[in-house]
């Protein structure tokens, strides 16, 4: 007599056969859930390292995508996977959604300033488009990055000096130049150079019947390669902190970082507010496929303002010739102390 130790699968008990059929769907659910869980952990803990620095810029897209594994897990009744997917979705949506909701602005009875920042892509941006933005929107302060001698000459030729007669300019060939243009007189001006090589022009303006404001055109190193990450970290860490008990500050420029990067959040925590997020426009992309690269738009250009400054309006505009989109922030300063 012989004993068959390998029975025909077709003769297996119904419960066992059902489990075998369910296993592939269970594995698929967990494979789809895992990225959201890992992403939420990295974002919450500020744990971005290496390639995660670049990937973290796309957090809003992943937050939207988390409904896919959640829906699948619910549809096939994988309750543990559905619970994990729901946790990831809730965490990521809670981190991202506030950027689309306006904050209550501080009381600010002082004068209004219109601040525009624009990355000129090594001077390739169309200068007439820049001047048109300044003229149309009555810009008071213009911060530009990747500012070249040719760009400076073209902007002057098109009348920018008549609109914004004061400047602190450091025009350089390539991508390292910077400038700050102003309708109001600039004082205490200068240019500093980040460790990554980019320069940052700065100066102080004082509107009539308003307090003085220190303004800087920001451009830290981009985290484009693994070898540049150290300079990126250092350049963001050396940006001027806010001074809640001292002078007002505005930082405007290409930060090469989104609100999902821990280094930028650390800077905000010193006492700045992101102007776009303050008015519910914090998900409007400023860098992406504008020069043809198939990259979903991300938000790396910002106008950071002292939290005592009220943000009234933010708009993002196209800029032909550049891979960035200029950001305009209209802000109200606090009333000057008597």
C-alpha positions in Angstrom: 0.0 0.0 0.0 1.3 3.5 -0.9 0.5 6.9 0.6 0.2 10.0 -1.7 1.8 12.9 0.1 1.2 15.4 -2.8 -2.5 15.5 -3.3 -4.0 17.1 -6.4 -4.5 20.9 -5.7 -7.9 20.6 -7.2 -8.9 18.3 -4.3 -7.5 20.7 -1.7 -10.1 22.0 0.9 -12.0 25.1 -0.3 -10.5 27.3 2.5 -6.9 26.5 1.4 -7.7 27.0 -2.3 -9.3 30.3 -1.5 -6.2 31.5 0.4 -4.1 30.5 -2.6 -6.2 32.6 -4.9 -6.2 35.6 -2.5 -2.4 35.6 -1.9 -1.4 37.4 -5.2 -3.9 40.2 -4.5 -2.7 40.6 -1.0 0.9 40.8 -2.1 0.0 43.4 -4.8 -1.9 45.5 -2.2 1.1 45.6 0.1 3.5 46.4 -2.8 1.4 49.4 -3.6 0.9 50.5 0.0 4.6 50.3 1.0 5.9 53.3 -1.0 3.3 55.6 0.6 4.1 54.4 4.1 7.9 54.8 3.5 7.4 58.2 2.0 5.3 59.4 4.9 7.9 58.1 7.4 10.7 59.9 5.5 8.8 63.2 5.2 7.6 63.2 8.9 11.1 62.4 10.2 13.0 64.7 7.9 15.0 61.6 6.9 15.7 62.5 3.2 19.2 61.4 2.1 20.7 60.7 -1.2 18.2 60.4 -4.1 15.4 60.8 -1.6 16.2 64.5 -1.5 15.2 64.9 -5.2 12.2 62.5 -4.9 10.7 64.3 -1.9 10.0 67.3 -4.1 7.2 65.3 -5.6 5.4 64.6 -2.3 2.1 66.3 -3.4 1.9 63.9 -6.3 2.4 60.9 -4.1 -0.1 62.2 -1.6 -2.7 62.3 -4.4 -1.7 58.8 -5.6 -2.2 57.2 -2.2 -5.9 56.9 -2.9 -5.1 54.2 -5.5 -3.7 51.5 -3.1 -6.4 52.5 -0.6 -9.2 52.0 -3.1 -7.7 48.7 -4.3 -7.3 47.3 -0.8 -10.9 48.3 0.1 -12.2 46.8 -3.1 -10.6 43.4 -2.5 -11.2 43.5 1.2 -7.6 43.4 2.4 -8.3 45.3 5.6 -4.8 45.4 7.1 -3.5 46.8 3.8 -6.4 49.2 3.6 -5.6 50.5 7.1 -2.0 51.0 6.3 -2.9 52.8 3.0 -5.3 55.0 4.9 -2.6 55.9 7.4 -0.2 56.9 4.7 -2.9 58.9 2.8 -4.0 60.7 5.9 -0.4 61.7 6.9 0.6 62.9 3.5 -2.6 64.7 2.7 -2.4 66.5 6.1 1.1 67.5 5.3 0.3 68.8 1.8 -3.3 70.1 2.0 -2.6 73.2 4.2 -0.7 74.8 1.3 -4.0 75.0 -0.6 -5.7 76.7 2.4 -5.3 80.4 3.2 -4.0 81.3 6.7 -5.3 84.1 8.8 -2.9 87.0 8.1 -1.3 89.1 10.8 -2.5 92.6 11.4 -0.4 94.8 9.2 -1.3 98.4 8.8 1.8 99.5 7.0 2.6 100.1 3.3 2.4 97.5 0.6 5.3 96.0 -1.3 5.1 94.0 -4.5 8.0 91.5 -4.6 8.8 89.5 -7.8 11.4 86.8 -8.1 12.6 85.3 -11.3 15.3 82.8 -12.3 16.6 83.8 -15.8 18.2 80.5 -16.7 21.7 81.7 -17.3 20.3 84.9 -18.9 18.2 83.0 -21.5 14.9 84.3 -20.3 13.2 86.8 -22.5 14.1 90.2 -21.0 11.0 91.9 -22.4 8.8 89.5 -20.5 10.6 90.4 -17.3 10.2 94.1 -17.9 6.5 93.6 -18.8 5.8 91.9 -15.6 7.5 94.6 -13.6 5.6 97.3 -15.4 2.2 95.6 -15.5 2.2 94.6 -11.8 3.9 97.8 -10.5 6.7 95.7 -8.9 8.6 97.4 -6.1 11.4 94.8 -5.6 12.7 92.4 -8.2 15.0 89.6 -7.2 16.7 87.7 -10.1 19.0 84.7 -10.2 21.3 83.3 -12.9 21.8 87.0 -13.8 24.3 87.6 -16.6 26.0 90.7 -18.1 24.0 90.3 -21.3 20.7 90.0 -19.3 21.6 93.2 -17.4 22.3 95.1 -20.6 19.1 93.9 -22.2 17.0 94.8 -19.2 18.5 98.3 -19.1 17.9 98.7 -22.8 14.2 97.8 -22.4 13.7 100.4 -19.6 14.0 98.4 -16.3 16.3 101.1 -14.9 13.5 103.6 -15.3 11.0 101.4 -13.4 13.4 100.2 -10.7 16.2 102.7 -10.6 18.1 101.3 -7.6 20.0 98.0 -7.8 22.6 95.8 -6.2 23.8 93.7 -9.2 26.4 91.0 -9.5 26.2 89.9 -13.1 28.3 86.8 -14.0 28.4 84.6 -17.0 26.6 81.3 -16.5 24.3 80.6 -13.5 26.0 82.2 -10.5 24.9 85.8 -10.9 22.4 87.6 -8.8 20.7 91.0 -8.6 18.2 93.0 -6.5 16.3 95.8 -8.2 14.2 98.3 -6.3 11.8 101.2 -6.8 12.9 102.5 -3.4 16.4 103.5 -2.4 18.6 100.6 -1.3 21.0 100.9 1.5 23.4 98.5 3.3 23.7 96.6 0.1 26.1 93.8 -0.8 26.5 90.4 -2.4 27.5 87.2 -0.7 28.5 83.9 -2.2 27.2 80.5 -1.1 29.6 77.6 -0.6 28.0 76.0 -3.7 29.1 78.9 -5.8 25.9 81.0 -6.4 25.9 84.6 -5.4 23.1 86.4 -3.5 22.5 90.2 -3.8 20.9 91.9 -0.8 19.9 95.3 0.5 17.5 97.2 2.8 14.6 99.3 1.8 12.5 101.6 3.9 9.1 102.6 2.4 7.5 105.9 3.4 5.8 105.6 6.7 7.0 102.0 7.0 9.6 100.0 8.7 12.9 98.9 7.1 13.0 95.5 5.4 16.1 93.5 4.6 15.6 91.8 1.2 17.8 89.1 -0.3 17.8 87.3 -3.7 18.2 83.7 -2.7 19.9 80.9 -4.8 21.4 77.9 -2.9 23.0 75.0 -4.8 20.6 72.7 -6.5 20.5 69.0 -5.3 21.0 67.9 -9.0 23.6 65.2 -8.2 24.6 63.2 -5.2 27.9 65.0 -5.1 26.0 68.4 -4.7 23.9 67.4 -1.8 26.4 68.5 0.9 26.6 72.0 -0.7 22.8 72.1 -1.0 22.4 71.4 2.7 25.1 73.9 3.7 23.7 76.7 1.4 20.2 76.3 2.9 21.5 76.2 6.4 23.4 79.5 5.9 20.4 81.4 4.6 19.7 84.4 6.9 17.4 83.4 9.7 14.3 85.4 10.5 14.7 87.9 13.4 11.3 88.0 15.1 12.5 90.5 17.7 14.5 92.5 15.2 14.4 93.8 11.6 11.9 92.5 9.1 13.3 90.2 6.4 12.2 88.9 3.0 14.0 86.1 1.2 12.9 85.8 -2.5 14.4 83.4 -5.0 15.1 80.0 -6.3 15.5 78.0 -3.1 16.0 74.6 -5.0 13.8 73.1 -2.2 10.1 72.6 -1.5 8.2 72.8 1.7 8.7 69.0 2.0 12.4 69.4 2.5 13.5 69.5 6.1 16.2 72.2 5.5 13.6 74.7 4.1 11.2 73.9 7.0 14.0 74.6 9.4 14.5 78.0 7.9 10.8 78.7 8.0 10.8 77.7 11.7 13.1 80.7 12.5 10.1 83.0 11.9 9.3 83.1 8.1 6.1 82.3 6.3 5.9 81.0 2.7 3.9 83.6 0.9 2.2 81.3 -1.6 1.2 78.8 1.1 -0.1 81.7 3.2 -2.8 82.5 0.6 -3.6 78.9 -0.4 -1.4 79.0 -3.6 1.4 76.8 -2.3 0.8 73.9 -4.8 1.3 76.0 -7.9 4.4 74.7 -9.6 7.3 77.1 -10.4 9.8 74.7 -12.0 9.2 71.8 -14.3 8.7 71.1 -18.0 8.9 74.7 -19.1 12.1 74.0 -21.1 10.8 70.7 -22.5 12.1 68.2 -19.8 9.4 65.7 -18.8 9.4 66.7 -15.1 6.1 67.3 -13.3 6.1 70.9 -11.9 7.3 71.4 -8.4 7.5 74.4 -6.1 11.1 75.5 -5.5 10.8 79.3 -6.1 9.5 81.1 -3.0 9.0 84.5 -1.4 9.6 84.0 2.4 8.4 86.8 4.6 8.7 87.6 8.2 5.6 86.4 10.0 4.8 89.9 11.0 4.2 90.7 7.3 0.8 90.0 5.9 0.6 88.4 2.4 -2.3 89.8 0.3 -1.8 88.1 -3.0 0.5 85.6 -4.8 0.7 84.9 -8.5 2.9 82.7 -10.7 3.6 83.7 -14.3 5.2 82.1 -17.4 8.6 83.3 -18.4 9.6 82.4 -22.0 13.2 81.2 -22.2 13.4 80.1 -18.6 12.7 76.7 -16.9 11.3 78.6 -13.9 8.2 80.7 -13.4 8.4 84.0 -11.7 6.5 84.4 -8.4 4.9 87.7 -7.4 3.9 88.4 -3.8 2.0 91.4 -2.7 2.6 92.0 1.0 1.6 94.5 3.7 4.2 95.6 6.2 3.3 96.1 9.9 2.7 99.7 10.9 5.8 101.6 11.9 6.1 102.1 15.6 5.6 105.7 16.7 
